[in-house]
Amino acid sequence: MTVTPFCHGTFTLRRTWAAPASRVFRAWSDPELKARWFTGPKDRWTLTKRSIDFRQGGIEVLEGRFQDGNTTGYTARFHLIEPDQRIIYAYDLHHSGRFHSVTLSSLFLQGEAGRTHVSYTEQIVFIDGRDGTGDRQHGTELMFAAIANTLGMKENAR
């Protein structure tokens, strides 16, 4: 029996956004705001399920279907929530019913004079043994741009 080895990946995104930390934190904590940026590609993906219980121990679910029939499933559990400062959560990702990856995510917000320094890190285990870190980072960068757009902020990578 051949067992596929895991592949591990890590990346960190850093931004400085022209908004107070409380406003940036709401992008993750407010279900209506999060639904505006945390979604699949609008032109080829349809939402089938969304729920969020934003509290320590709470669960978030996002599922959808692409036009070609492939599905995505995201299930997260919040481990640490410190309003306007830090969030730690772990999430499982499934592609068309196949277990794809497990990710530990950490968000750190540091407010300073009307702006917020953001540091977001993902530590990923890819179940299929293929390194998808670059693709995941690219997708997360698109999500960060969507957060900035949703909140009407200028995005500055640092």
C-alpha positions in Angstrom: 0.0 0.0 0.0 1.4 3.4 -1.1 0.6 6.3 1.2 0.8 9.8 -0.2 2.9 12.1 2.0 1.4 15.4 3.1 2.6 18.7 1.7 2.9 21.6 4.1 2.8 25.3 3.2 2.8 28.6 5.0 2.4 32.2 3.9 1.8 35.5 5.6 0.1 38.6 4.1 0.7 42.0 5.6 -1.4 45.1 4.8 -1.9 48.6 6.2 -5.5 49.8 5.8 -6.7 53.3 6.3 -9.4 52.3 8.9 -9.5 51.7 12.6 -9.0 48.2 13.8 -12.7 47.9 14.9 -13.8 48.4 11.3 -11.3 45.9 9.9 -12.3 43.4 12.5 -15.9 43.7 11.4 -14.9 42.4 8.0 -14.5 39.0 9.7 -17.1 39.3 12.5 -20.1 40.8 10.7 -21.9 38.1 8.7 -23.3 40.6 6.2 -19.9 42.2 5.5 -18.1 38.9 5.3 -20.7 37.6 2.8 -19.6 40.5 0.5 -16.0 39.4 0.3 -15.8 35.8 1.4 -17.4 34.0 -1.6 -16.6 32.2 -4.8 -16.1 33.8 -8.2 -19.4 35.5 -8.9 -19.3 34.7 -12.6 -18.9 31.0 -12.3 -19.8 29.9 -8.7 -23.2 29.6 -7.0 -23.6 29.7 -3.2 -25.4 26.6 -1.8 -24.9 27.1 1.9 -23.6 29.8 4.3 -23.6 30.0 8.1 -21.5 31.7 10.7 -21.5 31.4 14.5 -18.8 34.0 15.3 -17.7 33.0 18.8 -15.0 30.9 20.3 -15.9 27.3 19.5 -18.4 28.6 16.8 -18.5 27.1 13.3 -18.6 28.8 9.9 -19.7 26.9 6.8 -19.5 28.0 3.1 -20.4 25.7 0.3 -20.9 26.3 -3.4 -21.0 24.8 -6.9 -19.1 25.8 -10.0 -20.8 25.9 -13.4 -18.9 22.7 -14.4 -20.5 20.9 -11.4 -17.4 20.8 -9.1 -18.2 21.8 -5.5 -16.3 23.5 -2.7 -16.8 23.0 1.0 -15.3 25.2 3.7 -15.8 24.4 7.5 -14.1 26.5 10.1 -13.9 26.5 13.9 -13.0 29.6 15.8 -10.4 29.0 18.5 -9.6 32.5 19.7 -11.5 35.8 19.2 -10.2 39.0 20.8 -12.3 41.9 19.4 -10.4 44.3 17.2 -7.1 42.5 17.8 -6.8 38.7 17.0 -8.6 35.8 15.6 -7.4 32.2 15.3 -9.4 29.6 13.4 -8.8 26.3 11.7 -10.6 25.2 8.5 -11.1 22.2 6.4 -11.5 22.5 2.6 -13.2 19.9 0.4 -13.2 19.9 -3.4 -16.0 17.9 -5.0 -16.4 15.8 -1.9 -12.6 15.1 -1.5 -10.8 16.2 1.6 -8.3 18.7 0.3 -6.6 20.5 3.2 -6.6 21.6 6.8 -5.5 25.1 7.6 -4.6 27.0 10.8 -5.3 30.7 10.2 -4.3 33.7 12.5 -5.2 37.3 12.0 -3.4 40.0 14.0 -4.7 43.6 13.9 -2.7 46.6 15.3 -4.4 49.9 15.2 -2.4 53.1 14.9 -3.7 56.7 14.3 -6.7 55.9 12.1 -5.1 53.0 10.3 -4.6 49.3 11.0 -1.6 47.1 10.4 -2.9 43.6 9.4 -0.9 40.4 9.5 -2.6 37.2 8.4 -0.8 33.8 8.4 -2.0 30.4 7.1 -0.3 27.1 7.9 -1.7 24.5 5.6 -1.5 20.7 5.3 -2.4 19.5 1.8 -3.9 16.0 2.0 -3.1 15.0 -1.7 0.6 15.7 -1.3 0.6 18.5 -3.9 1.9 22.0 -2.9 -1.0 24.4 -3.4 0.5 27.2 -1.3 1.0 29.6 -4.2 -2.6 29.2 -5.3 -4.0 29.6 -1.8 -1.9 32.7 -1.2 -3.1 34.2 -4.6 -6.7 33.5 -3.6 -6.2 35.0 -0.2 -4.7 38.1 -1.8 -7.8 38.5 -4.0 -9.9 38.2 -0.8 -7.9 40.9 0.9 -8.4 43.2 -2.1 -12.2 42.4 -1.8 -12.1 43.3 1.9 -10.5 46.6 1.1 -13.1 47.2 -1.6 -16.0 46.2 0.6 -14.9 48.6 3.4 -13.9 51.4 0.9 -10.3 51.4 2.0 -7.1 51.8 0.1 -5.0 48.7 0.3 -1.2 49.0 0.9 0.8 45.8 1.0 3.8 46.1 3.3 
